Amino acid sequence: MYELTICHLYPDLLNLYGDRGNIIALTKRCEWRGIRVRKRPVSLNDTLDTEDFDILFIGGGQDYEQSIIQDDLLKGKREAIREAVEAGRVILAVCGGLQLLGRYYRTREGKDIECIGAVDLWTHGGQERLIGNLVFECEFLKSDCFDGLVTGFENHSGKTWLGPGVKPLGRVLKGFGLNGEDGYEGAVYRNTYCTYTHGSLLPKNPALADHLIALALKNKYADFESLEPLDDSIEQAARDTIIKRLTGTRF
């Protein structure tokens, strides 16, 4: 039997807009296939060992919660997360998690706040919040039976920019995305996936959830080939309805 360990980083502090639903989606989609899942919450003052997990998730929080964990990240977990990113561990970072993985966050007053520097991206605080439903197109998810469209909800004032070694997660069709200017959403570096998409992201987009699960299994098991298909007709109908409502058409 295959087995995966999911690390939920700061579940007590970073759970904006129900980001915990991403853990639930990963867990259930594994269990429905007979894949055993261990979940390990890691919070303030806990040790983070890169060998202890196959998937790491860090969600979003308001500025207050992010300020609480900043010292803990920089002093206790920075190197472990950097090592995990470079080793190709599967990581999903949402909103505040995206910002914290980057190089720095520049406030509206011009003060640079150091982040852990695991991914070459940086964020500048904006004057207005970028709020609303979001639809973007992921090329790596496209197949003969899937259009590659992902949907969710964004609410952030930070505008994020990517360095030359980091690819965008997708192309925005509806909403703002990374910065509301370049037409892209999220970031991909090795097996680290960053996004501003709440909603929760993975329950709404099972194809992306399966992509992350498959990457983690490939990392761990030499004999793993592919995931057993699930009946996602209800999830896909809900997703299609949202996308049609937001874009006015189907892609």
Secondary structure, 3 states (H helix, E strand, C coil): CCEEEEEEECCCCCCHHHCCHHHHHHHHHHHCCCCEEEEEEECCCCCCCHHHCCEEEECCCCHHHHHHHHHHHHHHHHHHHHHHHHCCCEEEEECHHHHHHCCEEECCCCCEEECCCCCCEEEEEEEEEEEEEEEEECHHHCECCECCEEEEEEEEEEEEEECCCCECCEEEEECCCCCCCCCEECEEECCEEEECCECCHHHHCHHHHHHHHHHHHHHHCCCCCCCCCCCCHHHHHHHHHHHHHHHCCCC
